[in-house]
Amino acid sequence: MVAMRGLIAAAFFASEAFVPLILTTRYHWSLGRPAWRSPPAR
């Protein structure tokens, strides 16, 4: 079905978009300073 193909394509593009996001968040968490919570450097 076309809807099924569209759903699979949407899931594929979503995973492709989320993988770098998850990797970057894991990288920041491994540093112990998430980018969105790190205070401004003084």
C-alpha positions in Angstrom: 0.0 0.0 0.0 1.1 3.6 -0.6 0.3 4.6 3.0 2.5 1.8 4.3 5.4 2.9 2.0 4.9 6.5 3.2 4.9 5.4 6.8 8.1 3.4 6.3 9.7 6.4 4.5 8.7 8.7 7.4 10.1 6.3 10.0 13.3 6.0 8.0 13.8 9.8 7.7 12.9 10.3 11.3 15.5 7.8 12.4 18.1 9.4 10.1 17.3 12.8 11.7 17.4 11.5 15.3 20.6 9.4 15.1 22.9 12.5 15.0 20.8 14.2 17.7 21.1 11.2 20.0 24.8 10.9 19.3 25.4 14.6 20.1 23.3 14.4 23.3 25.2 11.3 24.4 28.5 13.1 23.7 27.5 16.1 25.8 26.2 13.9 28.6 29.5 11.9 28.6 31.3 15.2 29.1 29.0 15.9 32.0 27.8 19.2 30.6 24.7 19.1 28.3 24.8 21.9 25.8 21.3 23.1 26.8 22.2 23.2 30.5 25.8 24.4 30.5 26.1 27.8 32.2 27.8 30.7 30.3 31.5 30.7 30.7 32.8 33.3 33.1 
